[in-house]
C-alpha cells in the first residue's frame, strides 16, 4: 500500500485519468473528491463488499436453480 500525506486542496492522480482531491479536513473526518471517467466505478468499501456478497449469493442461487432444472429434464 502506498501512503501519501496530502493537505486540503491537494490531489493525487491515478492511472492518468483519476484525480483524488482532499476537499476538507475536520477533526477525524476527511472529505475526498474523485474525478474519474464515467466508465470507472467508484464505491465506498463497505458498499462494495456488500455488493460482492450479494453477487456471490445470487450466483449460488442460480447454480441451485440450474441443478433443479436439470433434475426435472431427466
mmCIF file of the N, C-alpha and C atoms, coordinates in Angstrom:
data_MODEL
# 
_entry.id   MODEL 
# 
loop_
_atom_site.group_PDB 
_atom_site.id 
_atom_site.type_symbol 
_atom_site.label_atom_id 
_atom_site.label_alt_id 
_atom_site.label_comp_id 
_atom_site.label_asym_id 
_atom_site.label_entity_id 
_atom_site.label_seq_id 
_atom_site.pdbx_PDB_ins_code 
_atom_site.Cartn_x 
_atom_site.Cartn_y 
_atom_site.Cartn_z 
_atom_site.occupancy 
_atom_site.B_iso_or_equiv 
_atom_site.pdbx_formal_charge 
_atom_site.auth_seq_id 
_atom_site.auth_comp_id 
_atom_site.auth_asym_id 
_atom_site.auth_atom_id 
_atom_site.pdbx_PDB_model_num 
ATOM 1   N N  . UNK A 1 1  ? 0.850   -1.175  0.000   1.00 0.00 ? 1  UNK A N  1 
ATOM 2   C CA . UNK A 1 1  ? 0.000   0.000   0.000   1.00 0.00 ? 1  UNK A CA 1 
ATOM 3   C C  . UNK A 1 1  ? 0.899   1.243   0.000   1.00 0.00 ? 1  UNK A C  1 
ATOM 4   N N  . UNK A 1 2  ? 0.556   2.186   -0.809  1.00 0.00 ? 2  UNK A N  1 
ATOM 5   C CA . UNK A 1 2  ? 1.248   3.461   -0.863  1.00 0.00 ? 2  UNK A CA 1 
ATOM 6   C C  . UNK A 1 2  ? 0.534   4.424   0.067   1.00 0.00 ? 2  UNK A C  1 
ATOM 7   N N  . UNK A 1 3  ? 1.251   5.048   0.978   1.00 0.00 ? 3  UNK A N  1 
ATOM 8   C CA . UNK A 1 3  ? 0.664   6.026   1.893   1.00 0.00 ? 3  UNK A CA 1 
ATOM 9   C C  . UNK A 1 3  ? 1.230   7.400   1.559   1.00 0.00 ? 3  UNK A C  1 
ATOM 10  N N  . UNK A 1 4  ? 0.347   8.357   1.294   1.00 0.00 ? 4  UNK A N  1 
ATOM 11  C CA . UNK A 1 4  ? 0.754   9.711   0.932   1.00 0.00 ? 4  UNK A CA 1 
ATOM 12  C C  . UNK A 1 4  ? 0.146   10.704  1.908   1.00 0.00 ? 4  UNK A C  1 
ATOM 13  N N  . UNK A 1 5  ? 0.893   11.733  2.249   1.00 0.00 ? 5  UNK A N  1 
ATOM 14  C CA . UNK A 1 5  ? 0.360   12.821  3.060   1.00 0.00 ? 5  UNK A CA 1 
ATOM 15  C C  . UNK A 1 5  ? -0.123  13.910  2.112   1.00 0.00 ? 5  UNK A C  1 
ATOM 16  N N  . UNK A 1 6  ? -1.336  14.376  2.304   1.00 0.00 ? 6  UNK A N  1 
ATOM 17  C CA . UNK A 1 6  ? -1.920  15.437  1.485   1.00 0.00 ? 6  UNK A CA 1 
ATOM 18  C C  . UNK A 1 6  ? -2.600  16.429  2.409   1.00 0.00 ? 6  UNK A C  1 
ATOM 19  N N  . UNK A 1 7  ? -2.615  17.676  2.001   1.00 0.00 ? 7  UNK A N  1 
ATOM 20  C CA . UNK A 1 7  ? -3.326  18.730  2.719   1.00 0.00 ? 7  UNK A CA 1 
ATOM 21  C C  . UNK A 1 7  ? -4.585  19.069  1.937   1.00 0.00 ? 7  UNK A C  1 
ATOM 22  N N  . UNK A 1 8  ? -5.459  19.861  2.540   1.00 0.00 ? 8  UNK A N  1 
ATOM 23  C CA . UNK A 1 8  ? -6.681  20.287  1.852   1.00 0.00 ? 8  UNK A CA 1 
ATOM 24  C C  . UNK A 1 8  ? -6.316  20.934  0.519   1.00 0.00 ? 8  UNK A C  1 
ATOM 25  N N  . UNK A 1 9  ? -7.099  20.628  -0.500  1.00 0.00 ? 9  UNK A N  1 
ATOM 26  C CA . UNK A 1 9  ? -6.947  21.129  -1.871  1.00 0.00 ? 9  UNK A CA 1 
ATOM 27  C C  . UNK A 1 9  ? -5.749  20.543  -2.611  1.00 0.00 ? 9  UNK A C  1 
ATOM 28  N N  . UNK A 1 10 ? -5.125  19.519  -2.065  1.00 0.00 ? 10 UNK A N  1 
ATOM 29  C CA . UNK A 1 10 ? -4.066  18.814  -2.782  1.00 0.00 ? 10 UNK A CA 1 
ATOM 30  C C  . UNK A 1 10 ? -4.637  17.522  -3.355  1.00 0.00 ? 10 UNK A C  1 
ATOM 31  N N  . UNK A 1 11 ? -4.040  17.050  -4.449  1.00 0.00 ? 11 UNK A N  1 
ATOM 32  C CA . UNK A 1 11 ? -4.578  15.900  -5.175  1.00 0.00 ? 11 UNK A CA 1 
ATOM 33  C C  . UNK A 1 11 ? -3.522  14.851  -5.432  1.00 0.00 ? 11 UNK A C  1 
ATOM 34  N N  . UNK A 1 12 ? -4.003  13.679  -5.833  1.00 0.00 ? 12 UNK A N  1 
ATOM 35  C CA . UNK A 1 12 ? -3.150  12.645  -6.405  1.00 0.00 ? 12 UNK A CA 1 
ATOM 36  C C  . UNK A 1 12 ? -3.819  12.192  -7.705  1.00 0.00 ? 12 UNK A C  1 
ATOM 37  N N  . UNK A 1 13 ? -3.026  11.705  -8.635  1.00 0.00 ? 13 UNK A N  1 
ATOM 38  C CA . UNK A 1 13 ? -3.523  11.217  -9.919  1.00 0.00 ? 13 UNK A CA 1 
ATOM 39  C C  . UNK A 1 13 ? -3.257  9.716   -9.975  1.00 0.00 ? 13 UNK A C  1 
ATOM 40  N N  . UNK A 1 14 ? -4.278  8.952   -10.391 1.00 0.00 ? 14 UNK A N  1 
ATOM 41  C CA . UNK A 1 14 ? -4.162  7.510   -10.510 1.00 0.00 ? 14 UNK A CA 1 
ATOM 42  C C  . UNK A 1 14 ? -4.432  7.129   -11.964 1.00 0.00 ? 14 UNK A C  1 
ATOM 43  N N  . UNK A 1 15 ? -3.503  6.398   -12.550 1.00 0.00 ? 15 UNK A N  1 
ATOM 44  C CA . UNK A 1 15 ? -3.677  5.852   -13.903 1.00 0.00 ? 15 UNK A CA 1 
ATOM 45  C C  . UNK A 1 15 ? -3.979  6.930   -14.953 1.00 0.00 ? 15 UNK A C  1 
ATOM 46  N N  . UNK A 1 16 ? -3.460  8.093   -14.802 1.00 0.00 ? 16 UNK A N  1 
ATOM 47  C CA . UNK A 1 16 ? -3.592  9.202   -15.766 1.00 0.00 ? 16 UNK A CA 1 
ATOM 48  C C  . UNK A 1 16 ? -5.005  9.746   -15.958 1.00 0.00 ? 16 UNK A C  1 
ATOM 49  N N  . UNK A 1 17 ? -6.027  9.118   -15.342 1.00 0.00 ? 17 UNK A N  1 
ATOM 50  C CA . UNK A 1 17 ? -7.380  9.596   -15.608 1.00 0.00 ? 17 UNK A CA 1 
ATOM 51  C C  . UNK A 1 17 ? -8.286  9.662   -14.372 1.00 0.00 ? 17 UNK A C  1 
ATOM 52  N N  . UNK A 1 18 ? -7.728  9.404   -13.196 1.00 0.00 ? 18 UNK A N  1 
ATOM 53  C CA . UNK A 1 18 ? -8.494  9.510   -11.954 1.00 0.00 ? 18 UNK A CA 1 
ATOM 54  C C  . UNK A 1 18 ? -7.763  10.485  -11.037 1.00 0.00 ? 18 UNK A C  1 
ATOM 55  N N  . UNK A 1 19 ? -8.470  11.520  -10.614 1.00 0.00 ? 19 UNK A N  1 
ATOM 56  C CA . UNK A 1 19 ? -7.893  12.512  -9.709  1.00 0.00 ? 19 UNK A CA 1 
ATOM 57  C C  . UNK A 1 19 ? -8.633  12.464  -8.382  1.00 0.00 ? 19 UNK A C  1 
ATOM 58  N N  . UNK A 1 20 ? -7.875  12.280  -7.304  1.00 0.00 ? 20 UNK A N  1 
ATOM 59  C CA . UNK A 1 20 ? -8.432  12.254  -5.955  1.00 0.00 ? 20 UNK A CA 1 
ATOM 60  C C  . UNK A 1 20 ? -7.936  13.509  -5.243  1.00 0.00 ? 20 UNK A C  1 
ATOM 61  N N  . UNK A 1 21 ? -8.888  14.337  -4.776  1.00 0.00 ? 21 UNK A N  1 
ATOM 62  C CA . UNK A 1 21 ? -8.553  15.605  -4.135  1.00 0.00 ? 21 UNK A CA 1 
ATOM 63  C C  . UNK A 1 21 ? -9.066  15.614  -2.701  1.00 0.00 ? 21 UNK A C  1 
ATOM 64  N N  . UNK A 1 22 ? -8.247  16.077  -1.786  1.00 0.00 ? 22 UNK A N  1 
ATOM 65  C CA . UNK A 1 22 ? -8.681  16.277  -0.404  1.00 0.00 ? 22 UNK A CA 1 
ATOM 66  C C  . UNK A 1 22 ? -9.414  17.612  -0.376  1.00 0.00 ? 22 UNK A C  1 
ATOM 67  N N  . UNK A 1 23 ? -10.720 17.573  -0.124  1.00 0.00 ? 23 UNK A N  1 
ATOM 68  C CA . UNK A 1 23 ? -11.532 18.783  -0.144  1.00 0.00 ? 23 UNK A CA 1 
ATOM 69  C C  . UNK A 1 23 ? -11.534 19.508  1.196   1.00 0.00 ? 23 UNK A C  1 
ATOM 70  N N  . UNK A 1 24 ? -11.596 18.718  2.273   1.00 0.00 ? 24 UNK A N  1 
ATOM 71  C CA . UNK A 1 24 ? -11.754 19.337  3.592   1.00 0.00 ? 24 UNK A CA 1 
ATOM 72  C C  . UNK A 1 24 ? -11.310 18.350  4.664   1.00 0.00 ? 24 UNK A C  1 
ATOM 73  N N  . UNK A 1 25 ? -10.736 18.889  5.722   1.00 0.00 ? 25 UNK A N  1 
ATOM 74  C CA . UNK A 1 25 ? -10.348 18.077  6.874   1.00 0.00 ? 25 UNK A CA 1 
ATOM 75  C C  . UNK A 1 25 ? -10.954 18.724  8.110   1.00 0.00 ? 25 UNK A C  1 
ATOM 76  N N  . UNK A 1 26 ? -11.803 17.966  8.814   1.00 0.00 ? 26 UNK A N  1 
ATOM 77  C CA . UNK A 1 26 ? -12.431 18.447  10.046  1.00 0.00 ? 26 UNK A CA 1 
ATOM 78  C C  . UNK A 1 26 ? -12.267 17.379  11.111  1.00 0.00 ? 26 UNK A C  1 
ATOM 79  N N  . UNK A 1 27 ? -11.411 17.630  12.079  1.00 0.00 ? 27 UNK A N  1 
ATOM 80  C CA . UNK A 1 27 ? -11.199 16.645  13.134  1.00 0.00 ? 27 UNK A CA 1 
ATOM 81  C C  . UNK A 1 27 ? -10.712 15.335  12.559  1.00 0.00 ? 27 UNK A C  1 
ATOM 82  N N  . UNK A 1 28 ? -11.474 14.261  12.797  1.00 0.00 ? 28 UNK A N  1 
ATOM 83  C CA . UNK A 1 28 ? -11.061 12.950  12.301  1.00 0.00 ? 28 UNK A CA 1 
ATOM 84  C C  . UNK A 1 28 ? -11.764 12.562  11.001  1.00 0.00 ? 28 UNK A C  1 
ATOM 85  N N  . UNK A 1 29 ? -12.407 13.530  10.350  1.00 0.00 ? 29 UNK A N  1 
ATOM 86  C CA . UNK A 1 29 ? -13.066 13.267  9.066   1.00 0.00 ? 29 UNK A CA 1 
ATOM 87  C C  . UNK A 1 29 ? -12.336 13.989  7.935   1.00 0.00 ? 29 UNK A C  1 
ATOM 88  N N  . UNK A 1 30 ? -12.248 13.295  6.811   1.00 0.00 ? 30 UNK A N  1 
ATOM 89  C CA . UNK A 1 30 ? -11.631 13.858  5.618   1.00 0.00 ? 30 UNK A CA 1 
ATOM 90  C C  . UNK A 1 30 ? -12.650 13.771  4.491   1.00 0.00 ? 30 UNK A C  1 
ATOM 91  N N  . UNK A 1 31 ? -12.910 14.882  3.816   1.00 0.00 ? 31 UNK A N  1 
ATOM 92  C CA . UNK A 1 31 ? -13.816 14.884  2.668   1.00 0.00 ? 31 UNK A CA 1 
ATOM 93  C C  . UNK A 1 31 ? -12.967 14.783  1.409   1.00 0.00 ? 31 UNK A C  1 
ATOM 94  N N  . UNK A 1 32 ? -13.275 13.771  0.589   1.00 0.00 ? 32 UNK A N  1 
ATOM 95  C CA . UNK A 1 32 ? -12.487 13.460  -0.591  1.00 0.00 ? 32 UNK A CA 1 
ATOM 96  C C  . UNK A 1 32 ? -13.341 13.646  -1.838  1.00 0.00 ? 32 UNK A C  1 
ATOM 97  N N  . UNK A 1 33 ? -12.788 14.274  -2.860  1.00 0.00 ? 33 UNK A N  1 
ATOM 98  C CA . UNK A 1 33 ? -13.449 14.393  -4.157  1.00 0.00 ? 33 UNK A CA 1 
ATOM 99  C C  . UNK A 1 33 ? -12.726 13.525  -5.165  1.00 0.00 ? 33 UNK A C  1 
ATOM 100 N N  . UNK A 1 34 ? -13.497 12.886  -6.043  1.00 0.00 ? 34 UNK A N  1 
ATOM 101 C CA . UNK A 1 34 ? -12.899 11.994  -7.041  1.00 0.00 ? 34 UNK A CA 1 
ATOM 102 C C  . UNK A 1 34 ? -13.410 12.371  -8.422  1.00 0.00 ? 34 UNK A C  1 
ATOM 103 N N  . UNK A 1 35 ? -12.481 12.673  -9.343  1.00 0.00 ? 35 UNK A N  1 
ATOM 104 C CA . UNK A 1 35 ? -12.822 12.901  -10.748 1.00 0.00 ? 35 UNK A CA 1 
ATOM 105 C C  . UNK A 1 35 ? -12.339 11.689  -11.525 1.00 0.00 ? 35 UNK A C  1 
ATOM 106 N N  . UNK A 1 36 ? -13.276 11.045  -12.227 1.00 0.00 ? 36 UNK A N  1 
ATOM 107 C CA . UNK A 1 36 ? -12.930 9.850   -12.992 1.00 0.00 ? 36 UNK A CA 1 
ATOM 108 C C  . UNK A 1 36 ? -13.873 9.737   -14.175 1.00 0.00 ? 36 UNK A C  1 
ATOM 109 N N  . UNK A 1 37 ? -13.471 9.020   -15.216 1.00 0.00 ? 37 UNK A N  1 
ATOM 110 C CA . UNK A 1 37 ? -14.374 8.782   -16.339 1.00 0.00 ? 37 UNK A CA 1 
ATOM 111 C C  . UNK A 1 37 ? -15.618 8.018   -15.865 1.00 0.00 ? 37 UNK A C  1 
ATOM 112 N N  . UNK A 1 38 ? -16.722 8.206   -16.581 1.00 0.00 ? 38 UNK A N  1 
ATOM 113 C CA . UNK A 1 38 ? -17.969 7.526   -16.217 1.00 0.00 ? 38 UNK A CA 1 
ATOM 114 C C  . UNK A 1 38 ? -17.820 6.014   -16.255 1.00 0.00 ? 38 UNK A C  1 
ATOM 115 N N  . UNK A 1 39 ? -16.881 5.521   -17.010 1.00 0.00 ? 39 UNK A N  1 
ATOM 116 C CA . UNK A 1 39 ? -16.681 4.069   -17.117 1.00 0.00 ? 39 UNK A CA 1 
ATOM 117 C C  . UNK A 1 39 ? -16.006 3.470   -15.881 1.00 0.00 ? 39 UNK A C  1 
ATOM 118 N N  . UNK A 1 40 ? -15.522 4.313   -14.978 1.00 0.00 ? 40 UNK A N  1 
ATOM 119 C CA . UNK A 1 40 ? -14.854 3.845   -13.769 1.00 0.00 ? 40 UNK A CA 1 
ATOM 120 C C  . UNK A 1 40 ? -15.864 3.815   -12.628 1.00 0.00 ? 40 UNK A C  1 
ATOM 121 N N  . UNK A 1 41 ? -16.081 2.642   -12.055 1.00 0.00 ? 41 UNK A N  1 
ATOM 122 C CA . UNK A 1 41 ? -16.994 2.506   -10.919 1.00 0.00 ? 41 UNK A CA 1 
ATOM 123 C C  . UNK A 1 41 ? -16.270 2.910   -9.641  1.00 0.00 ? 41 UNK A C  1 
ATOM 124 N N  . UNK A 1 42 ? -16.959 3.686   -8.806  1.00 0.00 ? 42 UNK A N  1 
ATOM 125 C CA . UNK A 1 42 ? -16.383 4.131   -7.539  1.00 0.00 ? 42 UNK A CA 1 
ATOM 126 C C  . UNK A 1 42 ? -17.398 3.817   -6.442  1.00 0.00 ? 42 UNK A C  1 
ATOM 127 N N  . UNK A 1 43 ? -16.970 3.051   -5.439  1.00 0.00 ? 43 UNK A N  1 
ATOM 128 C CA . UNK A 1 43 ? -17.836 2.661   -4.334  1.00 0.00 ? 43 UNK A CA 1 
ATOM 129 C C  . UNK A 1 43 ? -17.119 2.880   -3.006  1.00 0.00 ? 43 UNK A C  1 
ATOM 130 N N  . UNK A 1 44 ? -17.890 3.155   -1.955  1.00 0.00 ? 44 UNK A N  1 
ATOM 131 C CA . UNK A 1 44 ? -17.333 3.067   -0.606  1.00 0.00 ? 44 UNK A CA 1 
ATOM 132 C C  . UNK A 1 44 ? -17.056 1.584   -0.366  1.00 0.00 ? 44 UNK A C  1 
ATOM 133 N N  . UNK A 1 45 ? -15.996 1.282   0.375   1.00 0.00 ? 45 UNK A N  1 
ATOM 134 C CA . UNK A 1 45 ? -15.583 -0.111  0.538   1.00 0.00 ? 45 UNK A CA 1 
ATOM 135 C C  . UNK A 1 45 ? -16.683 -0.964  1.152   1.00 0.00 ? 45 UNK A C  1 
ATOM 136 N N  . UNK A 1 46 ? -17.382 -0.458  2.184   1.00 0.00 ? 46 UNK A N  1 
ATOM 137 C CA . UNK A 1 46 ? -18.411 -1.276  2.824   1.00 0.00 ? 46 UNK A CA 1 
ATOM 138 C C  . UNK A 1 46 ? -19.548 -1.609  1.852   1.00 0.00 ? 46 UNK A C  1 
ATOM 139 N N  . UNK A 1 47 ? -19.879 -0.695  0.949   1.00 0.00 ? 47 UNK A N  1 
ATOM 140 C CA . UNK A 1 47 ? -20.902 -0.954  -0.054  1.00 0.00 ? 47 UNK A CA 1 
ATOM 141 C C  . UNK A 1 47 ? -20.386 -1.942  -1.096  1.00 0.00 ? 47 UNK A C  1 
ATOM 142 N N  . UNK A 1 48 ? -19.144 -1.795  -1.499  1.00 0.00 ? 48 UNK A N  1 
ATOM 143 C CA . UNK A 1 48 ? -18.533 -2.708  -2.464  1.00 0.00 ? 48 UNK A CA 1 
ATOM 144 C C  . UNK A 1 48 ? -18.546 -4.140  -1.941  1.00 0.00 ? 48 UNK A C  1 
ATOM 145 N N  . UNK A 1 49 ? -18.181 -4.321  -0.666  1.00 0.00 ? 49 UNK A N  1 
ATOM 146 C CA . UNK A 1 49 ? -18.177 -5.655  -0.070  1.00 0.00 ? 49 UNK A CA 1 
ATOM 147 C C  . UNK A 1 49 ? -19.587 -6.240  -0.010  1.00 0.00 ? 49 UNK A C  1 
ATOM 148 N N  . UNK A 1 50 ? -20.573 -5.402  0.279   1.00 0.00 ? 50 UNK A N  1 
ATOM 149 C CA . UNK A 1 50 ? -21.963 -5.847  0.311   1.00 0.00 ? 50 UNK A CA 1 
ATOM 150 C C  . UNK A 1 50 ? -22.419 -6.286  -1.085  1.00 0.00 ? 50 UNK A C  1 
ATOM 151 N N  . UNK A 1 51 ? -22.050 -5.538  -2.102  1.00 0.00 ? 51 UNK A N  1 
ATOM 152 C CA . UNK A 1 51 ? -22.387 -5.899  -3.486  1.00 0.00 ? 51 UNK A CA 1 
ATOM 153 C C  . UNK A 1 51 ? -21.747 -7.233  -3.847  1.00 0.00 ? 51 UNK A C  1 
ATOM 154 N N  . UNK A 1 52 ? -20.476 -7.418  -3.478  1.00 0.00 ? 52 UNK A N  1 
ATOM 155 C CA . UNK A 1 52 ? -19.778 -8.668  -3.777  1.00 0.00 ? 52 UNK A CA 1 
ATOM 156 C C  . UNK A 1 52 ? -20.482 -9.852  -3.118  1.00 0.00 ? 52 UNK A C  1 
ATOM 157 N N  . UNK A 1 53 ? -20.890 -9.696  -1.862  1.00 0.00 ? 53 UNK A N  1 
ATOM 158 C CA . UNK A 1 53 ? -21.565 -10.766 -1.133  1.00 0.00 ? 53 UNK A CA 1 
ATOM 159 C C  . UNK A 1 53 ? -22.912 -11.096 -1.782  1.00 0.00 ? 53 UNK A C  1 
ATOM 160 N N  . UNK A 1 54 ? -23.660 -10.077 -2.165  1.00 0.00 ? 54 UNK A N  1 
ATOM 161 C CA . UNK A 1 54 ? -24.946 -10.279 -2.830  1.00 0.00 ? 54 UNK A CA 1 
ATOM 162 C C  . UNK A 1 54 ? -24.756 -11.002 -4.160  1.00 0.00 ? 54 UNK A C  1 
ATOM 163 N N  . UNK A 1 55 ? -23.739 -10.617 -4.915  1.00 0.00 ? 55 UNK A N  1 
ATOM 164 C CA . UNK A 1 55 ? -23.453 -11.283 -6.194  1.00 0.00 ? 55 UNK A CA 1 
ATOM 165 C C  . UNK A 1 55 ? -23.092 -12.751 -5.980  1.00 0.00 ? 55 UNK A C  1 
ATOM 166 N N  . UNK A 1 56 ? -22.312 -13.023 -4.939  1.00 0.00 ? 56 UNK A N  1 
ATOM 167 C CA . UNK A 1 56 ? -21.920 -14.392 -4.646  1.00 0.00 ? 56 UNK A CA 1 
ATOM 168 C C  . UNK A 1 56 ? -23.150 -15.235 -4.287  1.00 0.00 ? 56 UNK A C  1 
ATOM 169 N N  . UNK A 1 57 ? -24.046 -14.676 -3.467  1.00 0.00 ? 57 UNK A N  1 
ATOM 170 C CA . UNK A 1 57 ? -25.271 -15.387 -3.095  1.00 0.00 ? 57 UNK A CA 1 
ATOM 171 C C  . UNK A 1 57 ? -26.153 -15.626 -4.319  1.00 0.00 ? 57 UNK A C  1 
ATOM 172 N N  . UNK A 1 58 ? -26.250 -14.646 -5.185  1.00 0.00 ? 58 UNK A N  1 
ATOM 173 C CA . UNK A 1 58 ? -27.064 -14.788 -6.396  1.00 0.00 ? 58 UNK A CA 1 
ATOM 174 C C  . UNK A 1 58 ? -26.513 -15.877 -7.298  1.00 0.00 ? 58 UNK A C  1 
ATOM 175 N N  . UNK A 1 59 ? -25.204 -15.936 -7.429  1.00 0.00 ? 59 UNK A N  1 
ATOM 176 C CA . UNK A 1 59 ? -24.573 -16.954 -8.267  1.00 0.00 ? 59 UNK A CA 1 
ATOM 177 C C  . UNK A 1 59 ? -24.852 -18.343 -7.705  1.00 0.00 ? 59 UNK A C  1 
ATOM 178 N N  . UNK A 1 60 ? -24.826 -18.492 -6.389  1.00 0.00 ? 60 UNK A N  1 
ATOM 179 C CA . UNK A 1 60 ? -25.118 -19.790 -5.771  1.00 0.00 ? 60 UNK A CA 1 
ATOM 180 C C  . UNK A 1 60 ? -26.575 -20.171 -6.012  1.00 0.00 ? 60 UNK A C  1 
ATOM 181 N N  . UNK A 1 61 ? -27.478 -19.202 -5.941  1.00 0.00 ? 61 UNK A N  1 
ATOM 182 C CA . UNK A 1 61 ? -28.892 -19.470 -6.185  1.00 0.00 ? 61 UNK A CA 1 
ATOM 183 C C  . UNK A 1 61 ? -29.119 -19.901 -7.636  1.00 0.00 ? 61 UNK A C  1 
ATOM 184 N N  . UNK A 1 62 ? -28.429 -19.260 -8.559  1.00 0.00 ? 62 UNK A N  1 
ATOM 185 C CA . UNK A 1 62 ? -28.565 -19.618 -9.982  1.00 0.00 ? 62 UNK A CA 1 
ATOM 186 C C  . UNK A 1 62 ? -28.082 -21.047 -10.199 1.00 0.00 ? 62 UNK A C  1 
ATOM 187 N N  . UNK A 1 63 ? -26.967 -21.424 -9.575  1.00 0.00 ? 63 UNK A N  1 
ATOM 188 C CA . UNK A 1 63 ? -26.460 -22.787 -9.710  1.00 0.00 ? 63 UNK A CA 1 
ATOM 189 C C  . UNK A 1 63 ? -27.468 -23.782 -9.158  1.00 0.00 ? 63 UNK A C  1 
ATOM 190 N N  . UNK A 1 64 ? -28.109 -23.459 -8.039  1.00 0.00 ? 64 UNK A N  1 
ATOM 191 C CA . UNK A 1 64 ? -29.119 -24.343 -7.447  1.00 0.00 ? 64 UNK A CA 1 
ATOM 192 C C  . UNK A 1 64 ? -30.317 -24.481 -8.373  1.00 0.00 ? 64 UNK A C  1 
ATOM 193 N N  . UNK A 1 65 ? -30.762 -23.387 -8.946  1.00 0.00 ? 65 UNK A N  1 
ATOM 194 C CA . UNK A 1 65 ? -31.906 -23.419 -9.859  1.00 0.00 ? 65 UNK A CA 1 
ATOM 195 C C  . UNK A 1 65 ? -31.571 -24.247 -11.090 1.00 0.00 ? 65 UNK A C  1 
ATOM 196 N N  . UNK A 1 66 ? -30.356 -24.082 -11.615 1.00 0.00 ? 66 UNK A N  1 
ATOM 197 C CA . UNK A 1 66 ? -29.947 -24.856 -12.787 1.00 0.00 ? 66 UNK A CA 1 
ATOM 198 C C  . UNK A 1 66 ? -29.888 -26.344 -12.449 1.00 0.00 ? 66 UNK A C  1 
ATOM 199 N N  . UNK A 1 67 ? -29.425 -26.704 -11.254 1.00 0.00 ? 67 UNK A N  1 
ATOM 200 C CA . UNK A 1 67 ? -29.360 -28.109 -10.852 1.00 0.00 ? 67 UNK A CA 1 
ATOM 201 C C  . UNK A 1 67 ? -30.765 -28.694 -10.745 1.00 0.00 ? 67 UNK A C  1 
ATOM 202 N N  . UNK A 1 68 ? -31.693 -27.948 -10.176 1.00 0.00 ? 68 UNK A N  1 
ATOM 203 C CA . UNK A 1 68 ? -33.084 -28.412 -10.063 1.00 0.00 ? 68 UNK A CA 1 
ATOM 204 C C  . UNK A 1 68 ? -33.690 -28.568 -11.451 1.00 0.00 ? 68 UNK A C  1 
ATOM 205 N N  . UNK A 1 69 ? -33.422 -27.623 -12.318 1.00 0.00 ? 69 UNK A N  1 
ATOM 206 C CA . UNK A 1 69 ? -33.926 -27.685 -13.687 1.00 0.00 ? 69 UNK A CA 1 
ATOM 207 C C  . UNK A 1 69 ? -33.418 -28.944 -14.392 1.00 0.00 ? 69 UNK A C  1 
ATOM 208 N N  . UNK A 1 70 ? -32.151 -29.274 -14.203 1.00 0.00 ? 70 UNK A N  1 
ATOM 209 C CA . UNK A 1 70 ? -31.566 -30.470 -14.811 1.00 0.00 ? 70 UNK A CA 1 
ATOM 210 C C  . UNK A 1 70 ? -32.233 -31.738 -14.287 1.00 0.00 ? 70 UNK A C  1 
ATOM 211 N N  . UNK A 1 71 ? -32.583 -31.763 -12.988 1.00 0.00 ? 71 UNK A N  1 
ATOM 212 C CA . UNK A 1 71 ? -33.241 -32.933 -12.415 1.00 0.00 ? 71 UNK A CA 1 
ATOM 213 C C  . UNK A 1 71 ? -34.602 -33.167 -13.075 1.00 0.00 ? 71 UNK A C  1 
ATOM 214 N N  . UNK A 1 72 ? -35.337 -32.118 -13.382 1.00 0.00 ? 72 UNK A N  1 
ATOM 215 C CA . UNK A 1 72 ? -36.640 -32.257 -13.995 1.00 0.00 ? 72 UNK A CA 1 
ATOM 216 C C  . UNK A 1 72 ? -36.558 -32.661 -15.469 1.00 0.00 ? 72 UNK A C  1 
ATOM 217 N N  . UNK A 1 73 ? -35.423 -32.389 -16.103 1.00 0.00 ? 73 UNK A N  1 
ATOM 218 C CA . UNK A 1 73 ? -35.259 -32.742 -17.509 1.00 0.00 ? 73 UNK A CA 1 
ATOM 219 C C  . UNK A 1 73 ? -35.000 -34.238 -17.686 1.00 0.00 ? 73 UNK A C  1 
ATOM 220 N N  . UNK A 1 74 ? -34.552 -34.897 -16.635 1.00 0.00 ? 74 UNK A N  1 
ATOM 221 C CA . UNK A 1 74 ? -34.191 -36.337 -16.746 1.00 0.00 ? 74 UNK A CA 1 
ATOM 222 C C  . UNK A 1 74 ? -35.397 -37.213 -16.720 1.00 0.00 ? 74 UNK A C  1 
# 
